[in-house]
Amino acid sequence: MSQEKTKNPIDVEKAKEVAKSPKGKIGAVISVVVILAVVGTLAFLFNKTDSPDDYEYTSTTTDVTITGLKNKNLESLNIPDEINSVPVTKIGANAFESCTAVSSVKLPNSVKEIGSKAFNGCSSLKDISFSNSLTTIGAAAFENCSSLKSVSLPDSVTKLGAYAFDNCPALSKVTLSGSLTEIDQYTFNKCTSLGSIDIPDSVTTIGGAAFLDCSNLKSVDIPTSVSVISTSSFENCTSLKKLDLPNSITNIPSSAFAGCTSLTKVEIPKSVTRIDSFAFARCTNLNRIDIPLSVTIVNRKAFDECPDLTIYGVKESAAHRYAVENKITFKEL
């Protein structure tokens, strides 16, 4: 006897009848819906370019604020200039924080403000194109953007918040806005690839630790518009070889240039009246500093751990007294 090849042979005619029945049609529709849903989900997950629907936002009748990103896998953000015919004017606080896939961002000219921590932790971000209407960059807006290489701020920017580009180790080129009046505290802290910086003559204040630990910073142009250099502004800038202080500052604060181990000579301008504690501490290669008679206070340990230092100044001056008290070689100017 011959064996059956199939125990449960398919009844073709019966299958056709089932397909034509109401239950069969419903099943087919469900199958199509499931397939479309899967395809849509995959398209969402693997889409690398954006559309207005990819953004979370709040809106008034006059302004749209971008508050977040729905698709965290997007690599390129081309922020829309309007949503539902209302202009996009702000990137909200924390809007794209830790969106590690984002590598490039283009802001439309409608955007006037970037909120605090808006792009904080975008570790793949390499390029950012700012709008020509931008006025404000909030605190820590681009902090920890470890791949960001260059920044060019339009002259429309008047406010650059504290920690704005803190810990951006790949940042090697910065062009500052000609409308800035202050470089806030820790703005470029730990930007270890930054080799030089031109400070525009609109700036009057360099905040505390603004360039702290910028270990590759070799030159800095400080204009005469600057009247305030703050605590630790250039501390541990170990590659800084030349320092031209403007004749507009009156005080060199604590640790302002501490740990600048490549400095060999500094001339204090005649506008300065005070040099605070640790101002040039640990400048281990500093061998000459010229201190004018205008300096009436040289605080404790202003030149601590400067083993080869010779102080040049006027006899019986504050500089002379400091040298004698701390057993530092003194020579008259």
ABEGO torsion letter per residue (X at the ends): XBBBABABBBBAAAAAAAAABAAAAAAAAAAAAAAAAAAAAAAAAABABBBAAABBBBBBAABBBBABBABAABABBBBBABBGGBBBABBBBGAABGBAABABBBBBAABABBBBGAABGBAABABBBBBAABABBBBGAABGBAABABBBBBAABABBBBGAABGBAABABBBBBAABABBBBGAABGBAABABBBBBAABABBBBGAABGBAABABBBBBAABABBBBGAABGBAABABBBBBAABABBBBGAABGBAABABBBBBAABABBBBGAABGBAABABBBBBAABABBBBGAABGBAABBBBBBBGBAAAAAAAAAGBBBBBX
